[in-house]
Amino acid sequence: MKRIGYAVAVPFVLAAYCTAALADAEAEKYVDDALPLMYHSCASVVEESQGDTAKVDKVIRALLAVSLYNREIDITKYATTDAEKTELQQKFAAALGDECKKDNNALLAGAIDDAVATVLQTGQ
């Protein structure tokens, strides 16, 4: 699960620009990008990536964008400076790692959504 921790920092920042104000076409794109990846568990994304962290990054990024959009989260309300964004990334990486440690066969989308809720304390 160490590889997942390294792969979540970049996607969290990139997905941080997702806001509730996005148009429906953008939301559809998020879903279209994520839908083929929804089968992944914490373990399968690492296994199928065969050490390629860019593949893990792509999956996490797609699933994270959907989670943030669904929860209508504007990350700029939580972090605006580089230091705040880095801290948020680290918290997310740790929370996702904890979720995957609980059940390595859990669906990754659920683990990501739970990690988002934990880090941003948005509830479930």
N, C-alpha and C positions, 0 to 999 in steps of 0.2 A: 504494500500500500504506500510505500515511500514514494513511488513514481507518481502517484496521484497527487500527493502534496506538492511536488515540483510543478506539476502541470496546471494547477489551478490558479496560480498567481496572475498570469497574463489574461486568461479568459475572464476573470472577475473584473479586471479593470476595463477590458473591452466591452463586456456586457454592462458595465456600470452606466453606460450612456443610454441604456434602454429606459424609457419612461412610459408612463401611462398615456401620454399624449400622442403616442405613435398611431399612425393611420392603420386601418384594418388590413390594408395590403401588406404592411410591414409585419403585422401580427401573423398573417397567413404565411409569410416567408419564414418567420421563426418556426412555426409549426411544421412547414414543409421541410425545413432543414433538420428539425429534431425528430420527426416521425420515424424515419428509417433507423434511427439510433436508439429508440425507446426500449428495445429489447435488452440493452446492456445492463449487466449487473456490475457491481464494483469490481468483481473478479474478471468478468469477461472482457471489459474494456482494456484492462492491463494485459490479459492473456492474448487477445487478438492484436494488440498493438505491437507485440513482439519487441518491446524495448523502444519503440518509436514514440517519444513523448509528444510529438506533433499530432499524432493520431488521437492520443488520449486528450490532448488539449482541444482538438476539434469537437470531440464528443461532449466534453464538459462544457465547452463554450456554447454549443447549440442547446443543450439541456438547461443550462443556466439562464440563457436569454429567455426561454419560455417561462421558467420559474419567476424571474423578475417581472416579466410582462404580466403574467397571470396574477401576481400579487400587487400589481400596479405600483411597483417600487421605483422611485426616482433616487438613484444612488447619491446624487448630489446633495440630498437632504442628510446623508450620513457621512459623506466624505467629499471634500473639495480640494484639499491640498494633497500634494504627492505623499506626504508623511501619513495623512489620514487614509489615503487609498492603500498604501502599503500595509498599514495596520489592519485594515479591513480585509485585504487579501490574505494576510497571515491568519487572521481569525477564521476566515472561510475555509482555508486549506486545513486548518486544525479541526474544524467542525466536520468537514467532509471526511477527513481521515477517521475521526471518531465514529461517524455514522457507518462507514464501511467496516470498521473493526467490529462493530456490533453484529453485523451480518454481511459477510463478504459476498453472499449470493443475493443480497437485496438489490432491487432495481436501482440503478444509478440515478435515474430521474427523481425517485423518491428520496434518496440519500441527499441529493443536491438540494431539493426543496426543503428538507428538514434542516440542512446546514444553513440555508438562507434564513429560515425562520429563527434558528438559534442565534445566528450572528446579528441579525437585525431586530430580533425580539418582536417579530410581527405576529407571533402566534401561529397556530396550525389550522 
